[in-house]
Amino acid sequence: MPKMKTHRAGAKRYKLTGTGKILRRQAGTKHLLQHKSQARKNRLSSMVEVSDTHKKLVLKQLPYAKKHK
């Protein structure tokens, strides 16, 4: 069987932790920043965990990712 290919856009967007969590960037940090408070922009700059409803879809893009626990 040939090797499965990793979806390259997905590989750049998501990061897996050592415990198997999938992290993503938050939306809303690219433009229209002048009316957002500094506290809001700081909150949006952190990584958050992918929701349970999307984990299956993300793992389909990353076939060689360590499975989440």
WOBELVEN-V476318 format. One record per residue. N is the residue number from 1. PHI is phi in whole degrees, 0 to 359 (* if undefined). OMEGA is omega in whole degrees, -180 to 180 (none if undefined). D_CENTER is the distance of its C-alpha to the mean C-alpha in Angstrom with 2 decimals. Layout:
N:PHI:OMEGA:D_CENTER
N:PHI:OMEGA:D_CENTER
//
This chain:
1:*:175:29.16
2:287:178:27.03
3:289:174:23.67
4:280:-179:20.60
5:262:175:18.50
6:280:175:14.81
7:288:-169:13.17
8:295:178:12.87
9:294:178:10.69
10:293:-180:8.00
11:295:180:8.87
12:279:-175:8.53
13:272:-172:5.16
14:246:179:3.42
15:231:178:5.89
16:259:178:8.34
17:272:179:10.87
18:295:-180:14.52
19:270:176:14.90
20:98:177:12.45
21:283:178:9.72
22:251:-178:6.09
23:254:178:4.24
24:219:174:2.28
25:280:177:5.61
26:268:179:8.33
27:281:172:10.66
28:95:-177:14.26
29:241:-174:14.58
30:263:-177:16.07
31:210:-175:19.51
32:57:-176:22.06
33:272:-173:21.57
34:292:-179:25.29
35:264:177:25.70
36:270:-179:22.73
37:289:179:23.86
38:297:179:22.89
39:297:179:21.77
40:294:179:19.42
41:293:177:17.98
42:295:178:17.63
43:297:-178:15.81
44:287:-176:13.30
45:282:-177:12.76
46:275:177:11.18
47:273:177:7.74
48:231:-179:7.51
49:280:177:7.09
50:292:-178:6.14
51:292:-178:9.76
52:299:-178:12.28
53:290:-179:13.16
54:256:-176:10.02
55:301:-179:9.66
56:297:-180:12.58
57:293:-179:11.42
58:292:-179:8.27
59:293:176:10.77
60:292:178:13.25
61:285:-177:11.51
62:243:-172:11.44
63:294:-178:15.01
64:259:178:15.71
65:289:176:12.90
66:295:-176:14.62
67:295:-180:14.82
68:286:-177:13.69
69:264:none:16.77
//
